[in-house]
Amino acid sequence: MLTWQVWAVLAAVFAALTAIFAKLGVAGIPSEYATFVRTIVVVALLGVIVTVSGQWRSPAVLGGRGITFLVLSGLATGASWICYFRALQLGDVARVAPIDKLSVVLVAVFGVTFLGEHLSLPNWLGVALIAAGAMLVAYRA
């Protein structure tokens, strides 16, 4: 089994590829429709993975709290994707993606604020550098 760090790096690689492929894919297509097509592909792929790996379960086993937060997460994901694809249509991928990654900064703030997580001074410095870096990459001189 791979470590969380390996999975996180793989997620970053696939997120980068997502940005490039999406920028190419939204050319001449309404961003909401492009998001819809992407979502169908994601649902189909995950359906195959869940079925082949034997993870298929009734949603009833999740319980009310689990379902509620997964639905909210799904709504947030959909909103994020719609906004992201619209931004890709309007802007350069090299500038849109770093702004999108400001979610890393927001996750740190939300994790501390709402989940009671703790970050050390070096962690906060890293968060500040991510924010500054995203803004510098997005800056058009």
PEFENMO-V200120 format. One record per pair of residues at least 6 apart in sequence whose C-alpha atoms are under 7 Angstrom apart, sorted by sequence separation. I is the first residue (numbers start at 0). J is the second residue. D is the distance in whole Angstrom. If there is no record, write none. Layout:
((I | J | D) (I | J | D))
This chain:
((49 | 55 | 6) (110 | 116 | 6) (111 | 117 | 6) (25 | 33 | 6) (87 | 95 | 6) (86 | 95 | 6) (104 | 126 | 6) (104 | 130 | 6) (101 | 130 | 6) (101 | 133 | 7) (98 | 133 | 6) (97 | 133 | 5) (98 | 134 | 7) (97 | 136 | 7) (98 | 137 | 7) (97 | 137 | 7) (94 | 136 | 6) (95 | 137 | 7) (94 | 137 | 4) (34 | 80 | 6) (34 | 81 | 6) (31 | 81 | 6) (34 | 84 | 7) (30 | 81 | 7) (30 | 84 | 5) (30 | 85 | 5) (26 | 88 | 7) (25 | 88 | 6) (22 | 87 | 6) (22 | 88 | 7) (22 | 92 | 6) (19 | 92 | 7) (18 | 92 | 7) (18 | 96 | 7))
